[in-house]
Amino acid sequence: MKKIVQTAGRAALGEFAPEFAHYNDDVLFGENWNNQDIDVKTRSIITVVALMSSGITDSSLKYHLQNAKAHGVTQKEIAAVITHVAFYTGWPKGWAVFNLAKEVWETGEGDLPYEDEAMRAHAKEMVFPIGAPNDGFAQYFTGKSFLAPISTNQVGIFNVTFEPGCRNNWHIHHATEGGGQILVCVAGRGYYQEWGKDAVEMKPGDCINIPVGVKHWHGAAPDSWFSHLAMEVPGKDGSNEWLEAVDDEQYGNLD
């Protein structure tokens, strides 16, 4: 987790109340907010609830709403939190906090729970979600990837997102009948390469048809996030054979 650093206390009260500034910056935020017994997203929600319950709806609450959003609280989550708390602390407080929350969630990054600015920008380029970390297949990838199921009935369709420099291992799709895979780039820039052939650059709208039995890999360009839809062509006795990683020297010669 990235360490939280606060300087607002010293900036506003450093000369007037240095001890208070010290407690604010070094103890409240420096120690308490960096304590990992509670994750920072939960801590952000608790803080919003505490301020709302106390009737504080000034800039300090807006700051903590922005902080909550930055640490992954979505628009649906904050709406549910405010609604729930309003039943216990008063309906007018709910209205007051919603006015601030709308300003925070309807501007800037929207309802995107990604701290990385480049990742947020990439997510805004496409209509499909980035999804969750692709932990189940992490051993077959160099770098971080993410997976979002789009369709799991009839034909499997998954949105696969690669961070810059991420690529999967060489692999082969097998099937006794039919089978194979289709890739459609939906955002960013990446590559597809078959064994013994030059790599093919992929940009939004590009489509790649991958027959069974062909050794290949695909992934992001070194300087760009990359997302493609991976569609499983129906077949009989389908399987994937994962092979060696794409070595850094070979990958480094693409651009």
C-alpha positions in Angstrom: 0.0 0.0 0.0 1.3 3.5 -0.9 2.1 5.4 2.3 -0.2 8.3 3.1 1.6 11.6 3.6 -0.2 14.7 4.9 1.2 18.2 5.1 -2.1 20.2 5.4 -1.7 20.8 9.1 1.7 22.5 8.8 0.7 24.4 5.7 -2.3 25.9 7.4 -1.3 26.0 11.1 2.5 25.4 11.1 3.3 28.7 12.8 0.1 29.4 14.6 -0.4 26.0 16.2 2.7 23.8 15.5 1.7 21.1 18.0 -1.8 20.7 16.5 -0.2 20.6 13.0 2.2 17.8 14.3 -0.7 15.7 15.6 -2.7 16.2 12.4 0.1 15.4 9.9 2.3 13.0 11.9 -0.1 11.1 14.2 -3.6 11.2 12.7 -2.5 10.7 9.1 1.1 9.7 9.5 0.5 6.8 12.0 -3.2 6.2 12.2 -4.1 6.3 8.5 -1.1 4.2 7.7 -2.0 1.5 10.2 -2.9 -1.6 8.1 -5.2 -3.3 10.7 -8.0 -1.7 8.6 -7.7 -1.3 4.9 -7.7 2.3 3.7 -10.9 2.0 1.7 -12.8 0.9 4.9 -11.1 3.6 6.9 -12.2 6.2 4.3 -15.9 5.1 4.6 -15.7 5.1 8.4 -14.4 8.7 8.3 -17.2 9.9 6.0 -19.8 8.2 8.3 -18.2 9.9 11.4 -18.2 13.3 9.9 -21.7 13.0 8.5 -23.0 11.8 11.9 -21.5 14.8 13.5 -23.2 17.1 11.1 -20.0 18.3 9.5 -20.6 19.1 5.8 -17.9 21.6 5.0 -14.7 21.3 3.1 -13.3 18.6 5.4 -16.1 16.2 4.5 -15.6 17.0 0.8 -11.9 16.2 1.2 -12.7 12.8 2.8 -15.3 12.0 0.1 -12.6 12.7 -2.5 -10.2 10.5 -0.4 -12.8 7.7 -0.3 -13.2 7.9 -4.1 -9.5 7.8 -4.7 -9.2 4.7 -2.5 -11.8 2.7 -4.5 -15.2 3.7 -3.1 -17.6 3.7 -6.1 -20.6 5.9 -6.7 -23.0 3.1 -5.9 -21.2 2.3 -2.7 -21.1 5.9 -1.4 -24.8 6.3 -2.3 -25.6 3.2 -0.3 -23.5 4.4 2.7 -25.1 7.8 2.8 -28.6 6.4 2.5 -28.0 3.9 5.3 -26.5 6.5 7.7 -29.3 9.0 6.9 -31.8 6.6 8.5 -29.8 6.8 11.8 -28.5 10.3 11.9 -31.2 12.3 10.1 -32.5 12.8 6.6 -31.4 16.4 6.2 -27.8 15.3 6.8 -28.2 12.8 4.0 -29.3 15.5 1.6 -26.4 17.7 2.6 -23.8 15.0 2.1 -25.4 13.9 -1.2 -24.9 17.4 -2.6 -21.2 17.1 -1.9 -20.9 13.5 -3.1 -22.5 14.4 -6.4 -19.9 17.0 -7.0 -17.1 14.5 -6.3 -18.4 11.6 -8.2 -19.8 13.4 -11.2 -16.6 15.1 -12.1 -13.0 14.1 -12.9 -12.5 10.4 -13.0 -16.1 9.3 -12.7 -16.9 6.1 -11.0 -13.5 4.5 -11.7 -11.8 2.9 -8.7 -8.2 3.0 -10.1 -5.5 5.0 -8.4 -3.1 4.8 -11.4 -3.9 7.8 -13.7 -2.9 5.9 -16.8 -5.1 3.0 -15.9 -8.1 5.4 -15.3 -7.5 7.0 -18.7 -7.3 3.6 -20.3 -10.6 2.5 -18.7 -12.3 5.6 -19.9 -11.4 4.7 -23.5 -13.6 1.6 -23.6 -17.1 0.5 -22.8 -16.0 -2.8 -21.2 -14.8 -3.0 -17.6 -11.2 -3.7 -16.8 -12.2 -6.3 -14.2 -10.3 -8.0 -11.4 -6.6 -9.0 -11.2 -6.1 -12.1 -13.4 -4.6 -14.0 -10.5 -5.8 -17.4 -11.8 -3.5 -17.1 -14.8 -0.8 -14.9 -13.3 1.8 -17.7 -13.6 1.4 -17.5 -17.4 1.9 -13.7 -17.7 4.9 -11.4 -17.5 3.5 -8.3 -15.6 0.0 -7.6 -14.3 -3.2 -8.4 -16.2 -6.9 -8.1 -15.5 -9.9 -10.2 -16.5 -13.6 -9.2 -17.0 -16.1 -11.9 -18.1 -18.4 -10.4 -20.8 -20.2 -13.6 -21.7 -20.0 -17.0 -20.1 -22.9 -18.6 -22.0 -23.0 -19.9 -25.6 -19.6 -18.3 -26.5 -17.0 -17.3 -23.9 -16.0 -13.7 -24.2 -13.6 -12.1 -21.8 -12.0 -8.6 -21.7 -8.3 -9.0 -21.0 -6.4 -5.9 -19.9 -2.6 -5.8 -19.8 -0.5 -3.1 -18.1 2.3 -1.6 -20.2 4.9 -4.3 -20.9 2.7 -7.2 -19.8 2.3 -10.2 -22.1 1.3 -13.8 -21.8 3.5 -16.8 -22.4 3.7 -18.6 -25.7 0.8 -20.9 -25.8 -1.3 -23.1 -28.1 -5.0 -23.7 -28.4 -5.9 -27.3 -29.0 -9.2 -29.0 -30.1 -10.2 -32.1 -32.0 -12.9 -30.2 -33.8 -13.4 -26.5 -34.3 -11.8 -24.4 -31.5 -9.3 -21.6 -31.6 -9.7 -18.0 -30.5 -10.6 -14.6 -31.8 -9.0 -11.4 -30.4 -10.5 -7.9 -30.9 -8.6 -4.9 -29.6 -10.9 -2.5 -27.7 -8.4 0.0 -26.2 -4.7 0.8 -26.1 -1.9 -0.7 -28.2 -0.5 -4.2 -28.1 0.9 -7.0 -30.2 0.1 -10.5 -31.4 2.8 -12.8 -32.7 2.9 -16.4 -34.1 5.9 -18.5 -33.8 8.3 -17.9 -36.7 6.5 -14.8 -37.9 6.9 -11.0 -37.2 4.7 -9.5 -34.5 1.5 -7.8 -35.6 0.6 -4.5 -33.9 -3.0 -4.3 -32.5 -5.0 -1.1 -32.1 -8.7 -0.5 -31.3 -10.9 -2.3 -33.9 -8.2 -4.8 -35.1 -9.2 -8.4 -35.2 -7.0 -11.5 -35.0 -8.2 -15.0 -35.8 -6.1 -17.7 -34.1 -6.4 -21.3 -35.4 -5.9 -24.3 -33.3 -2.3 -25.7 -33.1 -0.6 -22.3 -33.7 2.0 -21.3 -31.1 1.6 -17.6 -30.3 1.5 -14.8 -27.6 -0.2 -11.5 -27.2 0.1 -8.5 -24.9 0.6 -4.8 -24.4 3.2 -2.5 -26.0 6.0 -1.4 -23.6 4.5 2.1 -23.3 0.7 1.5 -23.4 -2.1 -0.2 -21.6 -3.9 -2.7 -23.8 -7.3 -4.4 -23.7 -8.7 -7.0 -26.1 -11.8 -9.2 -26.1 -10.8 -12.9 -26.2 -13.6 -15.0 -27.8 -13.4 -18.8 -27.5 -14.4 -20.4 -30.7 -16.7 -23.4 -29.9 -14.9 -26.7 -30.3 -14.6 -30.3 -29.1 -12.0 -31.3 -26.4 -10.6 -27.7 -26.3 -7.6 -27.0 -24.1 -4.7 -24.5 -23.7 -1.1 -25.6 -23.7 1.0 -22.9 -21.8 4.7 -22.8 -22.8 7.7 -20.6 -22.1 7.6 -16.9 -21.4 8.4 -14.3 -24.1 12.0 -13.3 -23.3 12.9 -9.7 -22.6 15.3 -9.5 -25.5 12.7 -10.7 -28.0 10.0 -8.4 -26.6 12.4 -5.4 -26.4 12.9 -5.6 -30.2 9.2 -5.0 -31.1 9.2 -1.2 -31.1 
